[in-house]
Amino acid sequence: MKLVSWNVNGLRATLGKGLAEQMDALAPDVLCLQEIKARPEQVCDLWLASWPHALWNPAEKPGYSGTLILSKVEPLSVSTGIGVDEHDHEGRVATMEFEDFYLVNCYTPNSQNELARLPYRMEWDAAFRTYVSGLAEKKPVVFCGDLNVAHEEIDLARPAANHFSAGFSDEERAGFTALLGAGFADSFRRLHPDERDRYSWWSFRGGARARNVGWRIDYFGVSESLIPRVREAEIHPDITGSDHCPVSLILD
């Protein structure tokens, strides 16, 4: 099964920039999108409608956040949110259950400038870890999406300058370490432990993408029991249309 995840930074805008053609070329069985910034009734698109199974979780706030899973494989069950009211108004999690694993599509809150939202982010990290750990007690879990953290110094171009920046604070990195410690693996880094200059997000400012001054903040995490089935974990920087690029996972 091939899974693809992409923070599209606005679904309607990215559809106008070739999303359908680019995703058809990647040919995922399941496509997880984050930051869709739209409700289903706001998007009339034949390509989206061609997917037999769709799970939308838009934010209550218009034009903000939101997640969407498109699947060619019929899920056994679906759900939105993580079951904690204070965290379930921004459309940040959508889950599909398949025969042998749960797939969790996540758009983690950003800690914002000067780490203004870091306390909330830490609460979110703990609640999300509890959620996926609970699912993993039933069957293996694959979680994916924009997790808004570069875990190690190898995961961003300029670590020294960003130790107090949102996405690379000690607290956020420790939160991701704790998530992995709950029984999960960063699939890309497990397969490519020493690869540098592999990023999934670039600022729109200063020609960062052209110069590959980026961050790896988009992930496929998998239960350790699934690692033997991971055939490929990749990043696709050649695909444009957002400030993020897609990441993919192939499971045998």
Residue pairs with C-beta under 8 A, 6 or more apart in sequence:
1 29
1 30
1 73
1 250
1 251
2 26
2 27
2 28
2 29
2 30
2 248
2 249
2 250
3 28
3 29
3 30
3 31
3 32
3 103
3 142
3 144
3 220
3 248
3 249
3 250
3 251
4 23
4 26
4 28
4 30
4 31
4 32
4 246
4 247
4 248
4 249
5 31
5 32
5 33
5 34
5 105
5 144
5 145
5 218
5 219
5 220
5 246
5 247
5 248
5 249
6 23
6 31
6 32
6 33
6 34
6 218
6 239
6 242
6 244
6 245
6 246
6 247
7 33
7 34
7 35
7 107
7 145
7 146
7 201
7 218
7 242
7 243
7 244
8 14
8 19
8 33
8 34
8 35
8 36
8 241
8 242
8 244
9 35
9 37
9 242
9 243
9 244
10 35
10 36
10 37
10 38
10 242
11 19
11 33
11 36
11 37
11 38
11 43
11 66
11 68
12 37
12 38
12 42
12 43
13 241
14 241
14 242
15 43
15 45
15 47
15 48
17 240
17 241
18 241
19 47
19 241
20 45
20 47
22 239
22 241
22 246
23 31
23 246
26 236
26 239
26 246
26 248
28 248
29 71
29 72
29 73
30 69
30 70
30 71
30 72
30 73
30 96
30 103
31 51
31 69
31 70
31 71
32 67
32 68
32 69
32 94
32 103
32 105
32 144
32 145
33 67
33 68
33 69
33 70
33 105
34 66
34 67
34 105
34 106
34 107
34 145
34 146
35 65
35 66
35 107
35 146
36 56
36 58
36 65
36 66
36 67
36 68
36 91
37 63
37 64
37 65
37 66
38 58
38 63
38 66
39 56
39 58
39 62
39 66
40 54
40 56
40 58
48 54
48 70
51 70
51 71
51 72
52 71
52 72
52 74
53 69
53 70
53 71
53 72
53 73
53 74
53 75
53 96
54 68
54 69
54 70
54 71
55 68
55 69
55 71
55 75
55 78
55 80
55 94
55 95
55 96
56 66
56 67
56 68
56 94
57 66
57 67
57 68
57 80
57 81
57 91
57 92
57 93
57 94
58 65
58 66
58 91
59 65
59 66
59 89
59 90
59 91
59 92
60 89
60 90
60 91
61 89
61 90
64 90
64 91
65 90
65 91
65 92
65 107
66 90
66 91
66 107
67 91
67 92
67 93
67 94
67 105
67 106
67 107
67 145
68 94
68 105
69 78
69 94
69 96
69 103
69 105
71 96
73 98
75 96
75 97
75 98
76 97
76 98
76 99
77 96
77 97
78 94
78 95
78 96
78 97
79 94
79 95
80 88
80 91
80 93
80 94
80 95
81 87
81 88
81 92
81 93
82 88
82 93
82 127
82 128
82 130
82 131
83 131
84 127
84 131
86 123
87 123
87 124
87 127
87 128
90 109
91 107
92 106
92 107
92 108
92 109
93 104
93 105
93 106
93 107
93 128
93 131
94 104
94 105
95 102
95 103
95 104
95 105
95 135
96 102
96 103
97 103
97 139
100 139
100 140
101 139
101 140
101 141
101 142
101 223
101 226
102 135
102 136
102 138
102 139
102 140
102 141
102 142
103 141
103 142
103 143
103 144
104 131
104 132
104 135
104 141
104 142
104 143
104 144
105 143
105 144
105 145
106 128
106 143
106 144
106 145
106 146
106 147
107 145
107 146
108 121
108 124
108 125
108 128
108 145
108 146
108 147
108 148
108 149
109 117
109 120
109 121
109 124
109 148
110 117
110 121
110 148
110 166
110 167
111 117
111 118
111 121
111 148
111 166
111 167
111 169
111 172
112 166
113 166
115 164
115 166
115 169
118 166
118 169
118 171
118 172
121 148
121 171
121 172
121 175
122 171
122 175
125 172
125 175
125 176
125 178
125 179
126 175
128 179
129 175
129 178
129 179
129 182
132 141
132 143
132 179
132 182
132 184
133 182
133 183
135 141
136 182
136 183
136 184
136 223
140 222
140 223
140 225
140 226
141 184
141 221
141 222
141 223
142 220
142 221
142 222
142 223
142 226
142 249
142 251
143 184
143 219
143 220
143 221
143 222
144 218
144 219
144 220
144 221
144 247
144 249
145 218
145 219
146 201
146 217
146 218
146 244
147 176
147 217
147 218
147 219
148 166
148 167
148 172
148 217
149 167
149 168
149 172
149 173
149 175
149 176
149 217
150 156
150 159
150 162
150 167
150 168
150 173
150 215
150 216
150 217
151 173
151 176
151 177
151 186
151 189
151 216
152 173
152 189
153 159
154 194
154 196
155 189
155 199
155 215
155 216
155 217
156 162
156 168
156 199
156 214
156 215
156 216
157 197
157 199
157 212
157 213
157 214
157 215
158 213
159 168
162 168
163 169
163 170
166 172
167 215
167 217
168 215
179 221
180 186
180 221
183 223
183 224
184 221
184 222
184 223
184 224
185 221
185 222
185 223
185 224
185 227
186 219
186 221
187 219
187 220
187 221
187 222
187 227
187 230
187 233
187 249
188 198
188 216
188 219
188 220
188 233
188 234
188 235
188 247
190 227
190 230
190 233
191 230
191 232
191 233
192 198
192 233
197 212
198 216
198 235
199 212
199 214
199 215
199 216
199 235
199 237
200 214
200 215
200 216
200 217
200 218
200 235
200 237
200 244
200 245
200 247
201 214
201 215
201 216
201 217
201 218
201 243
201 244
201 245
202 208
202 209
202 212
202 213
202 214
202 215
202 243
203 213
203 243
204 243
206 213
208 214
209 237
209 243
212 237
216 235
217 244
218 235
218 244
218 245
218 246
218 247
219 247
220 233
220 247
220 248
220 249
222 230
222 249
226 251
229 251
229 252
230 249
230 250
230 251
230 252
231 250
231 251
231 252
232 248
232 249
232 250
233 247
233 248
233 249
233 250
234 247
234 248
235 245
235 246
235 247
235 248
236 245
236 246
236 247
236 248
237 245
238 245
239 245
239 246
